[in-house]
Amino acid sequence: MTDAKRIIPCLDVKVVDGQPSVVKGVKFVDLKRQGDPVEFAIRYDEQGADELVFLDITASHEGRKTMVDVARRTAQEVSIPFAVGGGIGTVEGIIEILDAGADKVGINTAALKDPELIKNASKAVGSDRITVAIDARRNPLLKDGANVFRLEDGSEAWFEVVIYGGRTPVDIDAVDWARRVEELGAGEILLTSMDRDGTNDGYDIPLTRAVSEAVTIPVIASGGAANPEHMLAAFKEAGADAALAAGIFHRGEYTVRESKEYLRSHGIAVNLD
C-alpha cells in the first residue's frame, strides 16, 4: 500500500439541452457549462490524475440514466479509477453504476436519511467501493452536544451537515456523522465545505482537520482550491488523504501534473508515473 496523496479532479454533471455537461458554480449555485464529461475525464487521465469523481447534480431519474451512460463511456476511455455520486439511494442503484464501469459510488443525502444503506451497500459490494459524501457548513450558533472549534479569526463554530446539494441544513454535527459513517462501513469520506465551494479561498482547514482526526478511513478534502498551495495545506495542516479540485483544472489554470510536481517539491509523496 502506498502513502502517496491523491489528486482528484471533480466533474459536476448536469443535463443541459439534453446532453450531459460538466458545470461549475460557487457555493453550489450559479452553475456554468464547461463541456463533455468524458472529454474532461480523458484529459485528466492523460495529466496523471489519481482518480476522478463525477457528481450528478440533477439527481433525477433522467439524470441517473445519463450517469450510467457517462460511467460506461468513461470506463471505455480512461484507465484510472473513478467514482459516481449524486441521487443514488438504493443498493440496486449502486450496483447499476458499478456494473456500468465505475470503481466507486458516492452516497450523501440518502445515506443520512437511511444510515443502514451504508451498511447494506458495504456488505453488498465492499467498503472500498462506498464513498460517503459529507457536505458541511460553519454554524456560529453554538448548541449543546456539538463539537465546537475555534476558527482562524478567533470565533467559534461547529460544522453542520447539509443535504440536497447544500439546500437543507439538518442540525447534525459533521464530525459525529463522519464517525458514524465509518462505523457503518464506509470506505472513505468525501468532505466538502459549502462555505468554500467555488470561492478560491482554499479548503476549510479546521473542518478537514477535525474530520481527519476523528476517523481512520481516508478523507478527501473538497471545496475552495485555487492553487497547489491550498492542496499542500490540506495535506500538511489538515491531514487529508486526497485533495479534490474542479475549477482550477477545468479552466486550465493548473494541470494535475503541475500540482503534483509542486507538492512533491514541498515534501508530499505523490505518484508522478
C-alpha positions, 0 to 999 in steps of 0.5 A, spaced: 500 500 500 502 506 498 502 513 502 502 517 496 496 523 496 491 523 491 489 528 486 482 528 484 479 532 479 471 533 480 466 533 474 459 536 476 454 533 471 448 536 469 443 535 463 443 541 459 439 541 452 439 534 453 446 532 453 450 531 459 455 537 461 460 538 466 458 545 470 461 549 475 458 554 480 460 557 487 457 555 493 453 550 489 449 555 485 450 559 479 452 553 475 456 554 468 457 549 462 464 547 461 463 541 456 463 533 455 464 529 461 468 524 458 472 529 454 474 532 461 475 525 464 480 523 458 484 529 459 485 528 466 487 521 465 492 523 460 495 529 466 496 523 471 490 524 475 489 519 481 482 518 480 476 522 478 469 523 481 463 525 477 457 528 481 450 528 478 447 534 480 440 533 477 439 527 481 433 525 477 431 519 474 433 522 467 439 524 470 441 517 473 440 514 466 445 519 463 450 517 469 450 510 467 451 512 460 457 517 462 460 511 467 460 506 461 463 511 456 468 513 461 470 506 463 471 505 455 476 511 455 480 512 461 484 507 465 484 510 472 479 509 477 473 513 478 467 514 482 459 516 481 455 520 486 449 524 486 441 521 487 443 514 488 439 511 494 438 504 493 443 498 493 440 496 486 442 503 484 449 502 486 450 496 483 447 499 476 453 504 476 458 499 478 456 494 473 456 500 468 464 501 469 465 505 475 470 503 481 466 507 486 459 510 488 458 516 492 452 516 497 450 523 501 443 525 502 440 518 502 445 515 506 443 520 512 436 519 511 437 511 511 444 510 515 443 502 514 444 503 506 451 504 508 451 498 511 447 494 506 451 497 500 458 495 504 456 488 505 453 488 498 459 490 494 465 492 499 467 498 503 472 500 498 467 501 493 462 506 498 464 513 498 460 517 503 459 524 501 459 529 507 457 536 505 458 541 511 457 548 513 460 553 519 454 554 524 456 560 529 450 558 533 453 554 538 448 548 541 449 543 546 452 536 544 456 539 538 463 539 537 465 546 537 472 549 534 475 555 534 476 558 527 482 562 524 479 569 526 478 567 533 470 565 533 467 559 534 463 554 530 461 547 529 460 544 522 453 542 520 451 537 515 447 539 509 443 535 504 440 536 497 446 539 494 447 544 500 439 546 500 437 543 507 441 544 513 439 538 518 442 540 525 447 534 525 454 535 527 459 533 521 464 530 525 459 525 529 456 523 522 463 522 519 464 517 525 458 514 524 459 513 517 465 509 518 462 505 523 457 503 518 462 501 513 464 506 509 470 506 505 472 513 505 469 520 506 468 525 501 468 532 505 466 538 502 465 545 505 459 549 502 462 555 505 468 554 500 465 551 494 467 555 488 470 561 492 478 560 491 479 561 498 482 554 499 479 548 503 476 549 510 482 547 514 479 546 521 473 542 518 478 537 514 482 537 520 477 535 525 474 530 520 481 527 519 482 526 526 476 523 528 476 517 523 481 512 520 478 511 513 481 516 508 478 523 507 478 527 501 478 534 502 473 538 497 471 545 496 475 552 495 482 550 491 485 555 487 492 553 487 497 547 489 498 551 495 491 550 498 492 542 496 499 542 500 495 545 506 490 540 506 495 535 506 500 538 511 495 542 516 489 538 515 491 531 514 487 529 508 488 523 504 486 526 497 485 533 495 479 534 490 479 540 485 474 542 479 475 549 477 482 550 477 483 544 472 477 545 468 479 552 466 486 550 465 489 554 470 493 548 473 494 541 470 494 535 475 501 534 473 503 541 475 500 540 482 503 534 483 510 536 481 509 542 486 507 538 492 512 533 491 517 539 491 514 541 498 515 534 501 508 530 499 509 523 496 505 523 490 505 518 484 508 522 478 508 515 473 
